[in-house]
Amino acid sequence: MTPEQWARLRLRAATDPRLTAASAVRLLDDPVDHIRNTVVRHPDLPAQVLTRLLRDPDTARTAAGHPALPEEVLRWMAERLS
């Protein structure tokens, strides 16, 4: 397979509803930005992983909109923006 074909395969995996949280976490290390940002939307990512993603400029914006962010993290973000 070519590198582009591998990237398409990883992107398909990132959007597959059967993808486990553990596999999603592994895909967060993907070298392709849009694959990482796609997998950040995975509904079962652990809160501590989401919090770490807020510190990464490549994933922070997507992670900030994740519905599973802990309430205390949301409050912290709101305080920083005001």
C-alpha positions in Angstrom: 0.0 0.0 0.0 1.1 3.5 -0.6 1.3 6.1 2.2 -1.8 7.8 0.9 -3.7 4.5 1.0 -2.6 3.8 4.6 -3.7 7.3 5.5 -7.1 6.7 4.0 -7.4 3.4 5.9 -6.5 5.1 9.2 -9.1 7.9 8.5 -11.7 5.3 7.8 -10.8 3.6 11.1 -11.0 7.0 12.9 -14.6 7.5 11.7 -15.8 3.9 12.3 -18.3 3.8 15.1 -16.9 0.5 16.2 -13.5 2.0 17.0 -12.7 1.4 20.6 -11.4 4.1 22.9 -8.1 2.4 23.2 -7.7 2.3 19.4 -8.7 5.9 19.2 -6.1 6.9 21.7 -3.5 5.1 19.6 -4.6 7.0 16.5 -4.0 10.3 18.4 -0.3 9.8 17.6 -1.0 9.7 13.8 1.3 11.9 11.8 -1.6 13.3 9.7 -3.3 16.3 11.3 -6.8 15.7 10.0 -6.7 12.1 11.2 -5.8 13.2 14.7 -8.5 15.9 14.7 -11.0 13.4 13.5 -10.2 10.9 16.3 -10.4 13.7 18.9 -14.2 13.6 18.3 -14.4 10.0 19.4 -17.2 9.9 22.0 -15.4 7.6 24.5 -12.0 9.3 24.8 -11.1 9.4 28.5 -11.3 12.8 30.2 -7.6 12.8 31.0 -6.7 12.3 27.4 -9.0 15.2 26.3 -7.4 17.4 28.9 -4.0 16.6 27.5 -5.2 17.3 24.0 -6.2 20.9 25.1 -2.4 21.6 25.5 -1.6 20.5 21.9 -2.1 23.4 19.4 -3.0 20.9 16.7 -5.9 19.4 18.6 -6.9 22.0 21.2 -9.7 23.6 19.2 -11.4 20.3 18.5 -10.8 19.0 22.0 -12.3 22.1 23.5 -15.7 21.3 21.9 -15.8 17.7 23.1 -18.9 17.0 25.1 -17.1 14.7 27.5 -14.8 17.4 28.9 -15.0 17.5 32.6 -17.0 20.4 34.1 -14.0 21.7 36.0 -12.0 21.9 32.8 -14.9 23.8 31.1 -15.0 26.3 34.0 -11.2 26.7 33.8 -11.5 27.4 30.0 -14.3 29.9 30.6 -12.3 31.8 33.2 -9.3 32.1 30.9 -11.5 33.5 28.1 -13.1 36.2 30.3 
